[in-house]
Amino acid sequence: MEIRIIKSPSPGTVDILMRRKGSLKSEVPPLIDAIGLVQGRMIEMVVAADIAEKTVGVTVEDIRGSCPQNMILLAIFGDTASVESALAQIKQEAEGGSKYL
């Protein structure tokens, strides 16, 4: 699993992700101070999305791509502290050998 954060994303970066998001919702998340990016296998990403949404008030979107290895990318949108908290919880679960990841 690979994890990155973009603090104060540029409008162009947000636009790229909005065009590639998997949901049918057309609206932009209400608050985008930071974007957490998490990439991994499908099973890991479903669990990571669940962890992020249960940890703090963030919006999680599946980002469409054309990865030949079938890796999935999640974008976690929210204020910087919330995104950092969600990513930290995902990392903790992954590194701690949790039953969830």
N, C-alpha and C positions, 0 to 999 in steps of 0.2 A: 504494500500500500504506500502511496506517495501522497504527501500532504504539503500544501503551500498556502500562504495568505497574501492577499493584495490589500494593502491599506490605502485608503483614499483613491480608489480606482478611477481611471480617466473615463470620460463619457464614451470613448471609442471601445474601451474594454467592456464596459457594461453593455454596449450595443451588440458586440460580438456574442456575448453570453445570452442576451435576450433573444437574438435571432436563432440560437442553437438549442434553447431550452426545450425539454421534452414535453412539458405540460401544454395543454390547450389554452391555459389562461394567458391573455394578452397583456395584462397589466405588469408594470415593473414593480418589484417589491417596494414597500413603502420607505424603507430605510436602507441605504447602501453606503455605509461608512467603510465597510471592509467586505471582502469576498474570500471565503475559504474554499480552496479547491482540494478535493480528495479523489484520488484515482485508484482503482483496484478491481478485483474480481466482483462479479455481480453480487454474490452472497455477502461479501464484505461491505459493499456499498449500500445494500438495503439495510443492513444492521447499523452502519454508520449514520445513515439518514435518520433512523429511529432514535439513535443516541443523541444526535444533534438537536432534533426537535424536542426531545424530552428534557434536555439539559437546560436550554435557555430559549428565549423568544427569537428564533431565527427562521428564515424561509429557506427551504432546501429545494433545489431543482436538479433534475437529471439533465445533463448536457449531452446532446446528440453529437456523435462523431463517427469516424470511419476507421477505428483502430482494428487492424487485422488480428490482434491478440485478444479481441473481445473484452478489453478493459473498459470500465464504466467510469465516467467523470461526474462528480457531484459538485455543484456550486452552492455554498452556504452564504446567504446574504444577511446582513444585519449591521448593528453598531459594532465597533471594533472590539469592545470588551466581550460582547456576546459571542462573536465569531471566534475569538481567541479561546473563550471558555469551551465552546463546542468542539473545536479542534483538539484542545488539551484532553477533553474527556474521551474523544475517539482514540487519540494516541494512547492514553492510559489503558483503555480497554484492550487495545491491540497488543501493547507491550506486556501487559500484566497477565496475558494468557487467559483473559476472561472467557467465560462461556459464550459471550455475545460476539466476539470477534476472534 
